């Protein structure tokens, strides 16, 4: 069963109590009551969606998703929040969010990828949230914005928010809440974070807490993967996808996941893949970005990707894409930049 932290439902209850609104209908037909919500652990998605819909009706006129987002901070994410709050910089915090977000809410995936312009964070839903999906997206966008701005100390006016919903009549509410450029009708809920913010040192970095949090999350991830048959390779691919060239080696990725190289290789082998294969895929994605979105020479791209010999880069690219780097660039140029995946 898909579950979620009780924090958000507790906030709905608190906002009703603050306004002296009878909250009894929040729990109509549910397996939990106010006491269980306040003192218990994760709650089921059906229970949460009921509370969210009932809260929206009772708080008529409020932008509930933004209201919830503005009342919380990274610590609402539990152990994941502790880790990202104590991270050395924004990039490493977002890498943790990408790798471990399902430990906080099993119905959502946070997918991040580094691009030439910075990093794009995508919010994907595993559970059909129906008519309340926009509440989830609004809360997630505000929470992400708060984390970025708390870490960097500045408003992210140069970020781009893309929302997978038609433009609502109250779109001004979105402009007031989100500090960057906003577009509606997108194919996915995404935020583009400019490169300049990613590697700034965080004033909240706490080395011991950071390491302890990663260790704890890695243990929890192992348990989740075993119980839900979650592919381990998606976490390795996530670390590679959120890194910039030169991409981390096996030792660095194993260290980031708090496991040994031998264990990492064994777990990937059990899923019929390998670190070398996953890294080659990540390298190919970067190569296509460079070829399609810059005028760098093939030699310069090979060097940026960490190849000692340009011939090795040409050979690896042909094996991956079925054409040479020059042929790919020529084909992409004739089709336009939109054909190049980020």
C-alpha positions in Angstrom: 0.0 0.0 0.0 1.3 3.5 -0.9 1.8 5.7 2.2 2.8 9.2 3.0 4.2 11.1 6.1 1.4 12.3 8.4 2.9 15.8 8.5 0.7 17.2 5.6 -2.5 15.8 7.1 -1.6 17.2 10.5 -1.1 20.6 8.9 -4.6 20.5 7.4 -6.0 19.7 10.8 -4.0 22.4 12.4 -5.2 25.1 9.9 -8.8 24.1 10.6 -8.3 24.3 14.4 -6.6 27.7 14.1 -9.6 28.9 12.3 -12.0 27.2 14.8 -13.5 25.1 12.0 -15.1 21.8 13.0 -12.7 19.2 11.6 -14.8 16.1 12.2 -15.5 15.5 8.5 -11.7 15.0 7.9 -12.0 11.6 9.5 -15.4 10.4 8.2 -15.1 6.8 7.2 -11.4 6.6 7.9 -9.4 4.0 9.9 -7.7 6.8 11.9 -8.9 9.6 14.1 -7.3 12.9 15.3 -5.3 11.1 18.0 -3.9 8.5 15.7 -3.0 11.1 13.2 -1.2 13.3 15.7 0.7 10.4 17.4 1.0 7.8 14.7 3.3 7.1 11.8 2.8 7.2 8.0 -0.8 7.1 6.8 -2.3 5.4 3.7 -2.8 7.3 0.5 -6.6 6.8 0.5 -6.8 8.3 4.0 -4.6 11.2 3.1 -6.5 12.0 -0.1 -9.8 12.0 1.8 -8.3 14.4 4.4 -7.0 16.6 1.6 -10.3 16.8 -0.2 -12.2 17.4 3.0 -9.8 20.1 4.1 -10.0 21.8 0.8 -13.8 22.0 1.1 -13.6 23.3 4.6 -10.9 25.8 3.8 -12.9 27.2 0.8 -11.1 30.1 -0.8 -7.7 29.1 0.4 -4.9 27.9 -2.0 -4.4 24.7 0.1 -1.3 23.4 -1.7 0.6 26.7 -1.3 -0.8 27.1 2.2 0.7 23.7 3.3 4.0 24.5 1.5 4.4 27.8 3.2 3.9 26.2 6.6 6.6 23.6 6.3 10.4 23.3 5.7 12.8 20.5 4.8 12.4 18.8 8.1 8.8 17.9 7.0 10.6 15.3 4.9 11.8 13.4 8.0 15.2 11.7 7.7 15.4 12.8 4.1 14.9 16.4 5.2 17.6 16.0 7.8 20.0 14.8 5.2 19.4 17.6 2.6 19.4 20.3 5.3 22.9 19.2 6.4 24.3 18.7 2.9 27.5 20.4 1.9 25.8 22.2 -1.0 22.6 22.3 -3.0 23.7 19.8 -5.6 24.4 17.1 -3.0 21.2 17.9 -1.2 19.2 17.4 -4.4 21.1 14.2 -5.1 19.9 12.8 -1.8 16.4 14.0 -2.5 16.5 12.2 -5.9 17.9 8.9 -4.4 15.8 8.7 -1.2 12.5 10.6 -1.9 10.4 7.4 -1.8 11.4 6.8 1.8 9.3 9.9 2.6 6.3 9.2 0.3 6.1 6.0 -1.6 3.7 7.4 -4.2 6.1 10.0 -5.6 9.4 10.0 -7.3 11.7 13.0 -7.4 13.9 12.7 -10.6 16.8 15.1 -11.0 19.2 15.5 -13.9 22.1 17.8 -14.5 22.1 19.8 -17.7 24.3 22.3 -19.4 22.3 25.1 -17.8 22.1 23.6 -14.3 19.7 21.0 -12.9 16.1 20.0 -13.7 14.0 18.4 -10.9 10.9 16.5 -12.0 8.0 15.4 -9.8 6.4 12.1 -10.9 3.4 10.4 -9.2 3.2 6.6 -8.9 -0.4 6.9 -7.4 -3.3 8.4 -9.3 -4.1 11.4 -7.1 -6.9 12.5 -9.4 -8.5 15.9 -8.8 -6.1 16.8 -5.9 -2.8 16.3 -7.8 -2.3 20.1 -8.1 -2.3 20.3 -4.3 0.6 17.9 -4.2 2.4 19.8 -6.9 1.9 23.1 -5.3 3.2 21.9 -2.0 6.2 20.2 -3.5 7.1 23.2 -5.6 7.0 25.6 -2.6 8.9 23.1 -0.4 11.6 22.8 -3.1 11.8 26.6 -3.5 12.1 27.1 0.2 14.9 24.6 0.4 16.8 26.2 -2.4 16.4 29.7 -1.1 17.3 28.7 2.5 20.4 27.0 1.3 21.5 29.8 -1.1 20.2 32.8 0.9 18.7 34.4 -2.1 15.3 34.3 -4.0 15.5 32.1 -7.2 14.0 34.6 -9.6 15.9 32.9 -12.4 14.4 29.5 -11.9 11.8 28.1 -14.3 8.7 26.3 -13.0 6.8 24.1 -15.5 3.4 22.9 -14.3 1.5 20.0 -15.9 -1.9 21.6 -15.6 -4.0 24.1 -17.6 -3.5 27.7 -16.6 -6.1 28.2 -13.8 -8.3 31.3 -13.4 -6.3 32.3 -10.3 -2.9 32.0 -12.0 -1.8 35.2 -10.1 -1.7 33.1 -7.0 1.0 31.0 -8.6 3.0 34.1 -9.6 2.8 35.4 -6.1 3.9 32.1 -4.5 6.6 30.9 -7.0 9.5 33.3 -7.5 10.7 32.3 -10.9 9.3 32.1 -14.4 6.1 30.0 -14.6 4.5 28.1 -17.5 1.4 25.9 -17.6 0.4 23.1 -19.8 3.7 21.4 -19.5 4.2 17.6 -20.1 5.7 17.2 -16.6 6.0 19.1 -13.3 9.5 20.4 -13.4 11.8 23.1 -12.0 15.0 24.3 -13.8 17.6 25.4 -11.3 20.4 27.6 -12.8 23.9 26.3 -12.5 25.2 29.1 -10.3 23.2 28.0 -7.3 24.2 24.3 -7.3 27.7 24.2 -5.9 27.6 27.1 -3.4 28.6 26.0 0.0 25.7 25.6 2.4 26.1 27.5 5.7 24.1 24.6 7.3 26.6 21.9 6.4 27.2 19.6 9.3 29.7 16.9 8.4 28.8 14.4 11.1 25.1 14.8 10.8 25.4 14.6 7.0 27.2 11.3 7.2 24.9 9.9 9.8 21.9 10.8 7.8 23.2 9.2 4.6 24.0 6.0 6.6 20.5 5.8 8.0 18.9 6.5 4.6 21.0 3.8 3.0 19.8 1.2 5.5 16.2 2.3 5.0 16.7 2.2 1.2 18.0 -1.4 1.4 14.9 -2.4 3.4 12.6 -0.7 1.0 14.3 -2.2 -2.0 14.0 -5.7 -0.5 10.3 -5.3 0.5 9.1 -3.6 -2.7 11.5 -5.0 -5.3 12.7 -1.5 -6.1 15.6 -1.7 -8.7 18.8 -0.6 -7.0 20.2 0.6 -10.3 17.7 3.5 -10.3 19.6 5.0 -7.3 23.0 4.5 -9.0 21.6 6.0 -12.2 20.2 8.9 -10.2 23.6 9.8 -8.7 25.2 9.7 -12.2 22.4 11.7 -13.7 22.7 14.5 -11.2 26.5 14.7 -11.5 28.5 16.8 -13.9 31.4 15.6 -16.0 33.8 14.2 -15.2 31.3 11.7 -13.7 32.1 9.9 -10.4 33.8 6.6 -10.5 32.7 3.3 -8.9 34.4 4.2 -5.6 32.7 7.6 -5.3 29.2 6.2 -6.1 29.6 3.4 -3.6 30.8 5.9 -1.0 27.8 8.1 -1.7 25.4 5.1 -1.2 27.3 4.0 1.9 28.1 0.5 0.6 31.2 -1.2 -0.6 32.2 -1.5 -4.2 31.8 -5.2 -4.1 28.3 -4.9 -2.7 27.4 -2.3 -5.3 28.7 -4.5 -8.2 26.9 -7.6 -6.8 23.5 -5.8 -6.5 23.8 -4.3 -10.0 24.8 -7.7 -11.4 21.7 -9.2 -9.8 19.6 -6.7 -11.8 21.4 -7.7 -15.0 23.4 -4.5 -15.4 26.7 -3.0 -14.3 28.2 0.2 -13.1 30.1 0.5 -16.4 26.9 0.2 -18.4 25.1 2.8 -16.3 28.0 5.2 -16.5 28.3 4.8 -20.2 24.6 5.7 -20.6 25.1 8.8 -18.5 28.2 9.7 -20.5 26.3 9.3 -23.8 23.5 11.7 -22.5 26.1 14.3 -21.7 27.8 13.8 -25.1 24.6 14.4 -26.9 23.9 17.6 -24.9 27.4 18.9 -25.8 27.0 18.0 -29.4 23.5 19.4 -29.8 23.7 22.5 -27.6 27.3 23.8 -27.9 29.8 24.4 -30.6 32.6 22.5 -28.7 34.9 20.5 -30.9 34.7 16.7 -30.6 38.1 16.8 -29.0 37.0 19.3 -26.4 33.9 17.2 -25.6 36.0 14.1 -25.2 38.3 16.0 -22.7 35.3 17.4 -20.8 33.9 13.9 -20.4 37.2 12.6 -19.0 38.4 10.6 -22.0 42.2 10.4 -22.3 42.0 9.7 -26.0 39.5 11.2 -28.5 39.4 8.0 -30.4 38.0 6.2 -27.4 35.3 8.7 -27.2 34.4 8.4 -30.8 34.3 4.6 -30.5 32.2 4.7 -27.4 29.7 7.1 -28.9 29.3 5.1 -32.1 28.7 1.9 -30.0 26.0 3.8 -28.0 24.3 5.8 -30.7 25.1 4.0 -34.0 26.8 7.0 -35.5 29.8 9.2 -35.1 29.7 12.4 -33.0 30.0 14.5 -36.2 27.2 12.6 -37.8 25.0 13.0 -34.7 25.7 16.8 -34.7 24.9 17.1 -38.4 21.6 15.2 -38.0 20.6 17.2 -34.9 21.4 20.5 -36.7 19.0 19.6 -39.5 16.3 18.6 -37.0 16.7 21.5 -34.6 17.8 21.7 -30.9 14.5 20.4 -29.6 15.6 16.9 -30.6 18.4 16.8 -28.2 17.5 15.2 -24.8 18.7 17.0 -21.7 
